């Protein structure tokens, strides 16, 4: 039998047996209720811009 059949078939077989999620992976109802978000505030995209002028090279 080809070894590639085991490489492909074994993970599929093992993955099909683990179809249910354990309780610690499933989201709790407290986390789903209402996520709190920061209020949106406008910030200019060029607020931190500093003009730079070309200079001559130093010796």
ZAMARGU-4260 file (C-alpha; in steps of 0.2 Angstrom, whole numbers, plus 5000, padded with zeros to 4 digits):
<rodrens>
0) 5000/5000/5000 | 5006/5017/4996 | 5013/5027/5011 | 5004/5043/5005 | 4987/5035/5008
5) 4992/5034/5027 | 4998/5052/5026 | 4981/5058/5019 | 4969/5045/5027 | 4975/5045/5045
10) 4972/5064/5049 | 4955/5063/5040 | 4951/5047/5051 | 4957/5055/5067 | 4949/5072/5063
15) 4932/5064/5060 | 4932/5056/5077 | 4934/5073/5086 | 4919/5082/5079 | 4913/5090/5096
20) 4921/5104/5104 | 4926/5103/5123 | 4917/5115/5134 | 4932/5127/5137 | 4933/5130/5118
25) 4915/5135/5116 | 4911/5154/5119 | 4903/5158/5136 | 4887/5168/5136 | 4896/5182/5146
30) 4908/5185/5132 | 4894/5186/5119 | 4883/5199/5128 | 4889/5216/5124 | 4908/5220/5120
35) 4913/5237/5126 | 4921/5248/5113 | 4931/5264/5114 | 4921/5279/5107 | 4926/5284/5090
40) 4936/5300/5089 | 4943/5309/5073 | 4961/5309/5071 | 4969/5317/5056 | 4980/5306/5046
45) 4994/5319/5044 | 4994/5325/5063 | 5011/5318/5066 | 5019/5325/5050 | 5035/5334/5052
50) 5042/5344/5037 | 5060/5339/5032 | 5071/5349/5020 | 5085/5342/5011 | 5102/5347/5017
55) 5120/5346/5011 | 5130/5331/5016 | 5142/5333/5031 | 5161/5330/5028
</rodrens>
